[in-house]
Each structure stands twice: as C-alpha cells, then as structure tokens.
Amino acid sequence: MNAASINSSDYAVAVLAGGRGNRLGGADKGLLPAGGQTAVERVLASVPTTVPRVIIANRNLARYQSLGLPVRQDPWPDFRGPLAGMLAALHATSTPWVQMLPCDALSLPPGMSSILLCAAEAAATPAAFPLYGNRGQYACCMLHRDLTLPLEQALDAGERRAGRWLSSTGAVSVDMDILHPSPIWSANTADEWRSACHRIFATTSSRST
C-alpha cells in the first residue's frame, strides 16, 4: 500500500476526549478554546470529511453530540486511561484501521494517518505510532481492528500504559523528527495550553499576511 492508494474506507478517526484533565484543574480539554475553536473542533477540522469520525468522551456528552458525530464512552465506569478510549473507538468503528487522535493534539503532521498506515502495512504489523524527539506519541497511534480483543484482555489484566501495550503488539514506530514547525502532540498543563494557543495564533497570523 502507498499513500496514493489510501481512501476513506481504509480507516476511521477517533478523537479521544475522555480524559480527566487533572493537570488542567479537571477541565474537559476537548472543550477548551484553541485558536478560535474548541480543541475537539480544531482536531476534527484536520480530518478529511470523507473519513468516518467518532468522538470518545466521558463528560459533557450533549455538548459533544451537538457536533453531529457519533459519541461513545469508555467501556468501563472506572477511569482506565487512554487505552480504554482506544478500545471504545475500535468497538465504535467498522473500518479495518482506526487512527487515534487525542483532543489536545492541536497541530499534527499533514498526512500522518497515511504515513502510519503505510508503515504498518509495510511492516505487516497491526499498529503504528509516531516517534518525535525520540519519544513515542502513543496516543496518536494507528490500530488495526484485529487488536480489539487483545486490547480488551490487556485492560482486564490491569494494563494502563499505552507504550508498553503497543510494544507487545509489535507496533512499528515512524520517525517524524524532520517535521517543521514541530507538531503539537498534546497540551497537558495551563502553561502548555497557552504556549500551544500562542503558536496556533502566530501560525494563523503569518499565513493571513
């Protein structure tokens, strides 16, 4: 498979907005302002409209549903972290692959989904994730739906670390260090959020002049 052969039936996108936002005072990160939109709206705007999309959220469900997309919750009432959101996404979609996007990934590499999907296919592995600055960006992984049962079993066994679980699947990492400007993979604190929004505003202003 190459990027030119990928179409909207190959993968779906799941925006993970189910976190607790502990380092942001318990805020629902998906609904925080980011460059004139809410964070979840900004992430969704980066996804082609031809690609099936679903939102994984555990709070403010009516607000997310107002965006006109399917909204699903984690399978368990207790909080089990991003892996639980990924499992909900695999259950909620029917495409062979699902691209996971956290709602605070405010500026991602163009064509990332195609790059990850091609890498997974080339390596004959059911998962791929970006590597940037020698750090795995696990919440932005591409997963094949064959991982649904293994992920459910891992969560039932107490697994909570996305990187460790992805390693167990044989996931391939894709080095994205050459990208410029650097992507905004996440914003977890008030300072990180302000910095991310400043970068978004600066980029938008430079493009409009």
C-alpha positions as CSV (number, residue, x, y, z in Angstrom):
1,M,0.0,0.0,0.0
2,N,1.2,3.5,-0.7
3,A,-0.3,6.9,0.3
4,A,-1.9,7.4,-3.1
5,S,-3.9,4.2,-2.8
6,I,-5.4,5.0,0.7
7,N,-9.0,6.1,0.7
8,S,-11.7,6.9,3.2
9,S,-12.8,3.3,3.5
10,D,-9.4,2.2,4.8
11,Y,-9.5,3.9,8.2
12,A,-11.7,5.9,10.6
13,V,-10.6,8.6,13.1
14,A,-11.4,8.5,16.8
15,V,-10.9,11.7,18.7
16,L,-10.1,10.8,22.3
17,A,-11.7,13.4,24.6
18,G,-12.4,11.2,27.7
19,G,-9.6,12.2,29.9
20,R,-9.8,13.8,33.4
21,G,-7.7,16.8,32.7
22,N,-6.1,16.6,36.1
23,R,-3.2,18.9,35.3
24,L,-5.6,21.5,34.0
25,G,-7.7,21.6,37.1
26,G,-10.1,18.9,35.9
27,A,-11.1,20.8,32.8
28,D,-12.6,18.9,29.8
29,K,-9.8,19.5,27.4
30,G,-11.8,18.9,24.3
31,L,-14.0,21.9,25.1
32,L,-11.2,24.3,25.9
33,P,-10.6,27.2,23.4
34,A,-7.8,26.8,20.9
35,G,-7.3,29.2,18.1
36,G,-10.9,30.4,17.8
37,Q,-12.4,26.9,18.1
38,T,-12.7,24.3,20.8
39,A,-9.9,21.8,20.9
40,V,-12.0,19.0,19.6
41,E,-13.3,21.1,16.8
42,R,-9.8,22.0,15.8
43,V,-8.7,18.4,15.7
44,L,-11.8,17.4,13.8
45,A,-11.1,20.1,11.2
46,S,-7.8,18.5,10.4
47,V,-9.5,15.3,9.4
48,P,-10.9,14.9,5.8
49,T,-14.7,14.9,5.9
50,T,-14.7,11.8,3.8
51,V,-13.1,9.8,6.7
52,P,-15.5,8.3,9.2
53,R,-15.1,10.0,12.6
54,V,-16.2,9.3,16.1
55,I,-15.7,11.1,19.4
56,I,-14.8,9.2,22.6
57,A,-15.9,11.3,25.6
58,N,-16.9,10.6,29.2
59,R,-18.3,14.0,30.2
60,N,-20.4,16.7,28.6
61,L,-21.9,14.2,26.2
62,A,-24.7,16.5,25.0
63,R,-22.1,19.2,24.0
64,Y,-20.1,16.7,22.0
65,Q,-23.2,15.2,20.4
66,S,-24.1,18.7,19.2
67,L,-21.1,18.4,16.8
68,G,-23.2,16.0,14.7
69,L,-20.8,13.0,15.1
70,P,-21.2,9.6,16.9
71,V,-20.1,9.9,20.6
72,R,-19.1,6.9,22.6
73,Q,-17.9,6.3,26.2
74,D,-15.2,4.1,27.6
75,P,-16.5,0.5,28.2
76,W,-15.9,0.7,32.0
77,P,-17.3,3.1,34.6
78,D,-13.9,3.4,36.3
79,F,-11.3,5.5,34.6
80,R,-8.7,3.3,32.8
81,G,-6.8,5.9,30.8
82,P,-6.3,6.3,27.0
83,L,-6.2,2.6,26.3
84,A,-9.9,2.4,27.3
85,G,-10.7,5.2,24.9
86,M,-8.9,3.3,22.2
87,L,-10.9,0.2,22.9
88,A,-14.1,2.2,22.7
89,A,-13.0,3.5,19.4
90,L,-12.4,0.0,18.0
91,H,-15.8,-1.0,19.1
92,A,-17.5,2.1,17.6
93,T,-16.0,1.8,14.1
94,S,-16.1,-0.7,11.3
95,T,-13.1,0.2,9.2
96,P,-10.1,-2.1,9.1
97,W,-8.0,0.6,10.8
98,V,-8.6,3.4,13.3
99,Q,-6.4,6.4,13.7
100,M,-6.4,7.6,17.3
101,L,-6.2,11.4,17.9
102,P,-6.2,12.9,21.4
103,C,-8.3,16.1,21.6
104,D,-5.3,18.1,22.7
105,A,-3.2,17.2,19.6
106,L,-3.7,20.8,18.3
107,S,-1.3,20.7,15.4
108,L,-0.4,17.4,13.7
109,P,1.7,16.5,10.7
110,P,-0.1,16.6,7.4
111,G,-0.8,13.2,6.0
112,M,0.2,11.5,9.3
113,S,-2.6,8.9,9.0
114,S,-1.5,7.8,5.6
115,I,2.2,7.6,6.7
116,L,1.3,5.5,9.7
117,L,-1.0,3.2,7.7
118,C,1.6,2.7,5.0
119,A,4.3,1.9,7.7
120,A,2.0,-0.6,9.4
121,E,1.2,-2.4,6.2
122,A,4.8,-2.4,5.1
123,A,5.9,-3.9,8.4
124,A,3.0,-6.4,8.5
125,T,2.1,-5.2,12.0
126,P,-1.3,-4.3,13.4
127,A,-0.2,-0.9,14.8
128,A,2.0,2.1,14.2
129,F,2.7,5.3,16.1
130,P,4.7,8.5,15.5
131,L,8.2,9.0,17.1
132,Y,9.2,12.6,17.7
133,G,12.2,13.8,19.7
134,N,13.0,10.1,20.5
135,R,9.6,9.9,22.3
136,G,6.7,7.8,21.2
137,Q,3.5,9.7,20.6
138,Y,1.4,6.7,21.5
139,A,-2.0,8.4,21.7
140,C,-1.7,9.2,18.0
141,C,-1.4,5.5,17.0
142,M,-3.0,3.7,14.1
143,L,-4.6,0.4,15.2
144,H,-6.0,-2.5,13.2
145,R,-9.3,-3.7,14.5
146,D,-7.8,-7.2,15.0
147,L,-6.4,-5.7,18.2
148,T,-9.8,-5.2,19.7
149,L,-9.8,-8.5,21.8
150,P,-6.1,-8.3,22.8
151,L,-6.6,-4.7,24.0
152,E,-9.7,-5.7,26.0
153,Q,-7.8,-8.6,27.6
154,A,-4.8,-6.3,28.4
155,L,-7.1,-3.8,30.1
156,D,-8.9,-6.5,32.0
157,A,-5.4,-7.7,33.2
158,G,-4.6,-4.2,34.5
159,E,-2.6,-2.7,31.6
160,R,-2.8,1.1,31.6
161,R,0.4,2.1,29.7
162,A,-0.2,2.7,26.1
163,G,3.5,2.5,25.1
164,R,4.0,-0.8,26.8
165,W,0.9,-2.3,25.3
166,L,1.8,-1.1,21.8
167,S,5.2,-2.7,22.2
168,S,3.5,-6.0,23.0
169,T,1.6,-5.8,19.6
170,G,4.8,-5.4,17.6
171,A,3.8,-1.9,16.7
172,V,6.2,0.0,14.3
173,S,7.4,3.5,15.1
174,V,7.6,6.1,12.4
175,D,10.3,8.8,12.9
176,M,8.8,12.3,12.3
177,D,11.7,14.4,13.6
178,I,12.2,16.2,10.3
179,L,8.9,18.0,10.6
180,H,8.9,21.8,10.9
181,P,7.3,23.5,12.7
182,S,7.2,20.9,15.4
183,P,3.7,19.4,15.9
184,I,1.7,20.0,19.0
185,W,1.1,16.4,20.1
186,S,-0.5,17.4,23.5
187,A,-1.1,20.2,25.9
188,N,-1.4,18.9,29.5
189,T,-0.9,22.0,31.7
190,A,-2.1,25.6,31.7
191,D,1.4,26.8,30.5
192,E,1.5,24.2,27.7
193,W,-2.0,25.2,26.6
194,R,-1.1,28.9,26.5
195,S,2.0,28.1,24.6
196,A,0.1,25.9,22.1
197,C,-2.5,28.5,21.5
198,H,0.1,31.2,21.0
199,R,1.8,29.0,18.3
200,I,-1.5,28.4,16.6
201,F,-2.3,32.1,16.6
202,A,1.1,33.1,15.3
203,T,0.9,30.5,12.5
204,T,-2.5,31.6,11.5
205,S,-1.5,35.3,11.5
206,S,1.6,34.6,9.4
207,R,-0.5,32.7,6.8
208,S,-3.0,35.6,6.5
209,T,-0.4,38.3,5.8
